[in-house]
Structures are given as C-alpha cells and as structure tokens.
Amino acid sequence: MTTFLSDSEHPHDVKEPPKSARRRAREFVLQGLYQWRVGGADEASIEAYAPEQEGFAKADREFFVGTLRGVIAQREALVSQITAHLDRPFSELSPIEACVLMLGCFEMLHHPETPYRVIINEAIELAKAFGGTDGHKYVNGVLDKVALGARPDEVTAKKKAH
C-alpha cells in the first residue's frame, strides 16, 4: 500500500532545483530596483553593493547590469507602456509589483530571445517570492496585456498552437 505525505509531513530537507544564473540575476535586479525606487539608491551604488550579496557569484552579471541600467534609463517609457494596462495609477502599485512589472516589460521589449511566457513566469515567481499575497496574479494579468502589444506575433502564434 502506498502512503502519501501531507504537505505538513514532507521532510524539510527536500531541495528545490538550483536556480539558473538568469533567475538569480533577475532577483538581484528586482532588489536593486527596489533600493532605487524606495531607498533612492543610484545605479552605481546598487551595482557596487550587489556583488557583496550571497549568491551573486552564481548570477548572470552581464544580464544583471544591462537590465538594471536599462530599466532605470527607460523607466518613463516602461511606466507608460504598463500604465495602459492598469486599473489604478502606477504610483499606487506596491513597490515590488511596480519593479517586477518594469523588469518584465523591459525584458519583453529588449530580450526577444526569451519567450514571452518565460518572462511572465519569471515575473510571477518574483512577485510570489518578494511581493504580497496576490500580487503575482496582478503581475500576470498586466504582463499578458503588455505581451500582446510588445510581441503580437509571438502571442498569436502561441494561442494558435493551443
């Protein structure tokens, strides 16, 4: 007879699969954007501080730097694209949701080699890990709409495939 463990009975030493270098970089970008948006930190101090953090050595440094700089440099254009799909002013979003949305929107526009569904899933995971209880649902809905505008051919092809 097979016995199944309930969630509370699972051993705590079960390890999740290792994070990819890009996933780690996204986490550090999000933390850097949060420091920038909430704490007023500038790019240089964020870039200097990040390598001192645990796990940064396993992150994709080039992606981290390029994405952090890109989001900050293009913040107005990103916010404009995102705002078209919001049910409230951008300034009323939680800082985590706002930063995750800017990061996802930037990737959608500037990393065509990454499938849009991967970008959205990564944003959802970031929102789950760092944000509020249901923030990931909001992020998912908004980035789905951003994807339709930023990558219409890819979104249409994906929908036809299903």
Summary of the structure (lengths in Angstrom):
residues: 162
radius of gyration: 17.2
end to end distance: 38.2
largest distance: 60.2
contacts: 444
relative contact order: 0.11
helix: 72%
strand: 0%
